Amino acid sequence: MGDAPEDTELENKVNGDMEEEGYSDMNDESSCSSNEEESANELVTNILKQASSLVLEKKSKFEPNLLQDMSCLQLGQMGAHSYTRRRCDSAGLLRRLGHLSQFEHNHRTRLRVNSLNFNSTGSKLASASYDEKIVVWDWEKGCEVFQFESGHSSDMYQAKFLPGDLRIISCARDGQVRLVEVSVTGEVMVNKNIGNHEDSDSDDSAAHRMSLVSDCPSLVLSAGSDGQVLGVDIREMKSESLLQLKNGYGYALPLYSVHSNPVNGNCFCTSGQDPFIRIYDRRFLSREKQNGELVKFTPDDKDGFYEIFQAFSTSAVFSDDGQAVIGSFNNETICLFDSSDPEGSPPSHRYQGHRSDKFLMGVHFYGQNSKYIISGSDCGNIFIWDRETEGVVQVIPGYEPLMRSDFEDQLSHGLVIEPHPSLPVLATSAHDNVVKMWMPVAEANEDEQKEFMFRTVHGNMTDRLTRNMADRLTDTSCQIM
């Protein structure tokens, strides 16, 4: 089946504009032999085809009929919760996501917000910042409910509501996992350190991420730079080390995320400073034997990229049914694995078009039955892919390109995205103290939106190719020397 005329016209237009903007330097005749020029031309053509496939061809195959759903809701043939969740599955609504509102976390310091979390009903939003404060918002009204000092002594990485909404657990670069209990007016009743990540071999003992265990509300898992996963007991106000990963030299292997299986609280997955997503069963864990690992996955490595450039996994989460796990890697790759596959199995899907080599970029499932994949990008945009087709459904122009500040490094977390638990609403933060809210607004111009998506994906893929070629040349030169 041939390309639609408007799609072919768009490809030609964007390709011409890219050449005018300097992307043709890759095959400059003055710097390439005829063979090298031919090879470069082939690479440029392949990128154009890949970008076209992601944006114009691999479209979402399912679109819920919202009018029919509303009729079923009114007739009692569909529950309110199912109707609400199905709205998140509408690719049409996703393509209409636009900037709704924004508010500032502590306008006096203007330090970046590094964590966002909705409560279970989605009525409140908690933000945590490098200023070591936690602010709870009524996001629909755009007003602050209350704020308080977290008790941390360094940059905050995450804060989460616990069931009941009057307890918030947090973690930070100082390695602490802290529990705060507040009254309905926001008065702090308890503020206690209940877990510590410590690495005797390094100055970095950051506690990066936490996960609530669905079938055990009093248990929280935390992962840190000391290679440990802690089991934090809220009732006992204490923690224990479930495992500690070490590399081949016997040093702690930093962990950057942990996520509990939503349908089986015994299992959890981790990402860290090697190219593996690991799944564990905590019933079989012992810190000495490290015998609770069920399976580990890594993307195909046909070109030796992971060994040469030391790529690693930055985030991993389970799908709603626990049957799949999605992983983000710092070589601009997002891969989906079947959690029941044997070790060594290749990813079942791969998602491309974004950029993620400067920060620890997170990744999420989105929609009913985890139909979509959502992630931030170093280019400042928010990407949404269809899980099955791998096509780019939406690219939201959220921020300027992300750049590391003087005190940040590659182990700082990137663009923060928090999907609403039931509505087609997103909360995001990036460079500063501003929290942005996104929801479906007036319908966008389809042609302009398609051109923006195509330009963004094409530009990101071209930049990646250019950087990879430069890195390989540098590596080859070093080997010769």
HUTA-V686204 format. One record per backbone hydrogen bond with DSSP energy under -1.0 kcal/mol. CO is the residue of the C=O (numbers start at 0). NH is the residue of the N-H. If there is no record, write none. Layout:
CO,NH
CO,NH
//
This chain:
3,7
4,8
5,9
6,10
7,11
8,12
9,13
10,14
11,15
12,16
13,17
14,18
15,19
16,20
17,22
18,21
21,24
22,25
23,26
24,27
27,30
32,36
33,37
34,38
35,39
36,40
37,41
38,42
39,43
40,44
41,45
42,46
43,47
44,48
45,49
46,50
47,51
48,52
49,53
50,54
51,55
52,57
53,391
56,58
63,65
64,68
65,69
66,70
67,71
68,72
69,73
70,74
71,76
71,77
72,75
78,82
79,83
80,84
81,85
82,86
84,87
85,88
86,89
89,93
90,94
93,96
95,440
97,438
100,436
102,434
105,108
105,109
111,129
114,127
116,125
123,118
124,136
125,116
126,134
127,113
127,114
128,131
131,149
132,128
133,147
134,126
135,144
135,145
136,124
137,141
137,142
142,137
145,135
147,133
154,172
157,170
159,168
161,164
165,181
166,161
167,179
168,159
169,177
170,156
170,157
171,174
171,206
174,196
176,193
177,169
178,191
179,167
180,188
180,189
182,185
186,182
189,180
191,178
194,176
198,201
205,224
208,222
210,220
212,215
215,218
217,233
218,212
219,231
220,210
221,229
222,207
222,208
223,226
223,254
226,244
227,223
228,241
228,242
229,221
230,239
231,219
232,236
232,237
237,232
239,230
242,228
244,252
246,249
250,246
253,272
256,270
258,268
263,266
265,281
266,260
267,279
268,258
269,277
270,255
270,256
271,273
271,312
273,275
273,312
276,296
277,269
278,293
278,294
279,267
280,283
285,289
291,280
294,278
296,276
303,307
304,308
311,329
314,327
316,325
318,321
322,338
323,318
324,336
325,316
326,334
327,313
327,314
332,328
333,350
334,326
335,347
335,348
336,324
337,340
341,344
348,335
350,333
354,377
358,360
359,413
363,373
365,371
366,369
370,386
371,365
372,384
373,363
374,382
376,379
377,401
379,398
381,395
382,374
383,392
383,393
384,372
385,389
390,385
393,383
395,381
395,397
404,407
408,411
411,359
415,428
417,426
422,424
424,419
425,437
426,417
427,435
428,415
431,112
432,104
434,102
435,427
436,99
436,100
437,425
438,97
444,448
445,449
446,450
447,451
448,452
449,453
450,454
451,455
452,456
453,457
454,458
455,459
456,460
457,461
458,462
459,463
460,464
461,465
462,466
463,467
464,468
465,469
466,470
467,471
468,472
469,473
470,474
471,475
472,476
473,477
474,478
475,479
476,480
//
